[in-house]
Structures are given as structure tokens and as C-alpha cells.
Amino acid sequence: MRPLENEELPTIYNLDSSDPRSELIDRSGVDESALKQIDRIMAEMGRLRAVERKISRASQQFMKLNETDMRAVRLLISAKNTGSSVTPSMLAKHLKISTASVTKMIDKMEKAGHVLRTVNPADRRSLCVQVTNETHSAARDHVGRHHAARFGAAVRLSDSERETVIRFLAETAFDLETSIDDVADRKTPDLP
């Protein structure tokens, strides 16, 4: 898929339409060509998020699982691929949900044939959760193929381009995380 051209950019990502009075972003000192490039970056990030949501919805429908279940399956597949064990409490921590919610999720997924409970090899008094071979294969064939497509885009970049992308993504994640804290610290106006 090719990058969007300026005339194809959705206006929702354009700084002039999303922040016309520079209330959120101080653009003074940023030249016009840089602003156009930034608009293109934001549009491509928006397009990437849209494609990821589309893949996520299709994967959830195909697997008959919700988003949290899919995140659990990804962790269990990764553990299976590396020979690691996953306990219900590890799943709860990874998913940021209660152990009671994890138990309910495991019950549902076990009944549907997606996971198995096994004895923890490190502590026979506790259990581990494993993805079934069928779910592992289905996830690899349907979901994994989509995610593997990212490799092609990354491998086509030079080493220095990859470093630039890594730095951009890391700085973007940091800035977004910081903005969550900043907004949380502000007094929220009374909304209707």
C-alpha cells in the first residue's frame, strides 16, 4: 500500500482542521513543509490504526473471542513458542484484570476449546494455562499472517531508517503516556 498523497489526506488528521487556533500545538517556528509532512505522518498513523482495528475485529469474529481473550491467546502463543509457562495470575497481571475475571475467562475459553489447564511444572500445587494446538494454528493462519505483513515494511527500510522509526515510535509512546498523566492531573470541568 502506498503512502497517502497530500490531496488524499483525510482532513481529520490535518492540523489546520483539528487545531485551527493552535490551542493544543504551538506551530510557531515550524515551517510549512514540515507541517505538511507531520500531517502526512498523522494521516498514516490514523490509517494504520484503522487497518489494525479492522484486522482485530475480523480476527475476533473468526476466533469467536473478544479483545481481552485475543490478548490472552497472544500471550499464551508467545509462551508456547518460547517454552514458558503462564499461570492465571500471570495472565491477570498481563491483561490488567482481576484474577476472578481471569478465572471466568479461562473457564469460557476452556469450554470453547481454546485453552487447557495443566499442572504447573514449577509448582505442582498450582495450574498453568496453555493454548490448544487448534487455536494456536488458527491464530497463526488467520491473525499471525496479518501481523507478519509488518515485517515486510520493516525489512525494506535501511538500518538508519529503522532507527528513526524506532525512535519516533518510542518518543510518541512516551509523549502519549505523559499526556495521560498530565490530563489526569488537571481538574476536570463539570460536564453535562
N, C-alpha and C positions, 0 to 999 in steps of 0.2 A: 504494500500500500504506500502510495507516495504522500509526502507532506502536503498539507493544505497550502494553497497559494493565498496571498493577501485578500483577493476578491472573494475567496470561498470561506473566509473565516466567519464563524457564527458571531454575531455581534455581542452575544452574552459574555464572551471572553475578552472583548475589546475594552481596554482601559477607559476610553472615552465614553463608552456606554455604561460600564459598570461602576465607574468612579469619576464622573464628569467634572466635579469641582475639587478633585484631589483631596478629599476629606480623609481617605484611608491611605493613599500612597502619594508621597511627595515626589513629583516627577521633575522638579526644577533641577537643572544640571544634567538631565538625561536627554541626549539628542534624539531627534525624530526617528532615525534609522534603528537605534537601539530599542525605542518604544515599539516599533513595528515588529522587530524580532521577538520582543517579550510577548506581544500579543499572539504571535505565532506559537511560541512555546506554550502559553496558557491554553490556546486552542487545541494543540496536540495533546497536552495533558488531559484536557476535557474529553477529547476523542478516545484516548487510551482508557480513561475511567469508564466511559460509555461502553466500550468493547468489553472491558473486564466485567462490568455488570451484566452484559448480555451473555457472556460465557458462564458467569456464575449462575444466572437464572436457568440457562439451558442445562448446566451440569446438575443443579439441584433437582430439576424436573426429571432428568434422565436417571439419576441415582435415587430419586424419591426421598431426598434428605433436605433438611433446612440448612441455613448458612452455618450455624454452630456445629451441626452434625458433620458438615463437609470439612470444617476446620479440624475437627477431631479425626476424621479419616485421613487428612493430610499428615497430621502428626503421627498417627499410627502407621501409615505407609513409610514415612521417614524412619521411624523406629525400626520397622521390619527390615528396611533396606540396610540399616546400619547394625542390625543385630542387638538393638537396645530393647529394654522392657519399659512399658508405660503402665503406671498404676492409676487407679481412678483419681487419687489426689493430685498426681502429676497432670492429668487431663484437666481437672478443675482449675489448677493454677494456670495452665496454658490458655484455657478458654476464658479465664476470669469469671467463673461461675461457681456457685456453691457445690459442695460435694453431694448434697441431696439432689441438686439438678443434674449432676453428672450421673448419679445412680439411675435416675429416671431416664436419662438419655441412653445410657448403656443398655438398660432393660429394653427400651424400644428398638434400639439398633440390633441387639442380640436376637430379638424376636423376628426382626426383618431379615436376619441372616448376614448382616454387615460386619458384626464383631463377635469375638469369642472371649469368654472369661477363662483365664488359665491361672494355675498356681504360680505365684511369684518365685522364680528360681533363687532369688537372693534372700527371701523370707517366706518360707512355706506357709506362714500364718496369714499372709495377705494374697491378694489377687492382682493379676495384670490383665490388661485388655489388649487384644490383638485384632487386627483387621483380617477378615476372611480372605482366602485366595480369590474367590469370585469377585468380591468388592474391590480388592487390590487390582485385579485385571481390568474390571470395568472402569475404575477411576483412571488407570493408566491409559487405556484405549480411548476414553472419551475426554476426560479433563486434562490428563497429562500431555496429550498431543497439542492441545491449545497452548499450554504453558511452555512447552518445548519450542514453540514458534519464536519466543523471545530470544532464544539462543542465537537464532539466525541474525536477528538485528544486532545483537551484541558482538557477534563474531565478525561482522562486516566492518566494524569500527576499528580504527587503529588503536594502539596502546594508549596514546595520549588522548584520543577522543573518549575512550572508555574511562580514563581517569577523570576527565572533565564531567562526564555523565555521572560517575560515582560521586564526585564532589557536589554536583548540583543536587542530586537526589538526597544525599546526606544533609546538606545545608537546608534544603527545602523541608525535610522531615523535622530537623531541629527547629527551624523557624516556626513551623506549624505547631509543634509541641509547645514551644514557648508562647505562642499566641493563645493557646488553650488556657495556660496558666494566667496570662495577662487578662484575658476576658473574665476568667473565674474570679480574679481579684477585684474587678470593678463592681460597683453597686449596680445591680440590675434594676432598670426602671420598671415601675408597675405597668404591666401590660394588661389590656382588656381580656 
